[in-house]
Each structure stands twice: as C-alpha cells, then as structure tokens.
C-alpha cells in the first residue's frame, strides 16, 4: 500500500469547528442580570489583591431563572458557574451562606451609593411567593446535578 492509497482521516471533517477551548475574555456580572430572578449558591468567600488594595469577594454559582437568553448564557434557566461577586451591597447579604448550601433568591438592581457611584443591590424588588415557586424547581434540578 502506498501513501496515496491511505484514507485521509480528516476527510469530511467540519473545518470551521474550533478544536480548542480558549480563555474567556468576557463573563457575566450582576449588572448584566439586573431585574432578573436569580438564585445565588455561595461556594466560598475570600480576599483578592486589586489595584486599590485587597477586597472581599464571593465565588458563586448563579442560577438565572427568568428573562431572555444572553450571549454569555444562551439557555435560561441556566447557571453562571463560579461567578465572582464583589464590591456590591449583595456581598454582605450572601457572605454568611458560604458552603451552607442555602440559596439566596433575589432580583439584583442598581443602587446609587453615598459617593454617587452605581453599585448592585437587591433593595428595589421584594421576592414574592410566585418568585419562590418559579425558582424552586430550578434550584432542585441544580442541586440534583441536572445543570452540570
């Protein structure tokens, strides 16, 4: 058998398909989830070094319950995994939940602080019984590993 008789193993392959995973350059943040019903599962809290010194953060899996799909989350309901939440009014409300498995249900909103900066909070929206009913099956599916 000569080399011209060997079948090309790549014949018919989709050449437009990228075989490599590359680093993300964009990710979801709380401000991209404004007014959406979300469930925050706090995995851990920690401290990072930033340009202005150290700051606290929470690493969370965030379940997005409602709203249209996003470029970075094409399926809703869906999970934004290992999202870092820092520099918001939300952090103080979720910090104590790290590692407990207890979810935090909210609709994030933009809040103007005393320095006239816009930061994320959860004060504008009250969570309703209808919100809880909508989030519960998604939370249970997530806990059962159905979003992995």
Buried (B, 14 or more C-beta within 10 A) or exposed (E): EEEEEEEEEEEEEEEEEEEEEEEEEEEBBBEBBBEBBBBBBBBEBEEEEEEEEEBBBBBBBBBBBBBEEBEEBEEBBBBBBEBBBBBBBBBEBBBEBBEEEEBBBBBBBBBEEEEEEEBBBBEEBEBEEEBEEBBBEBBEBBEEEEBE
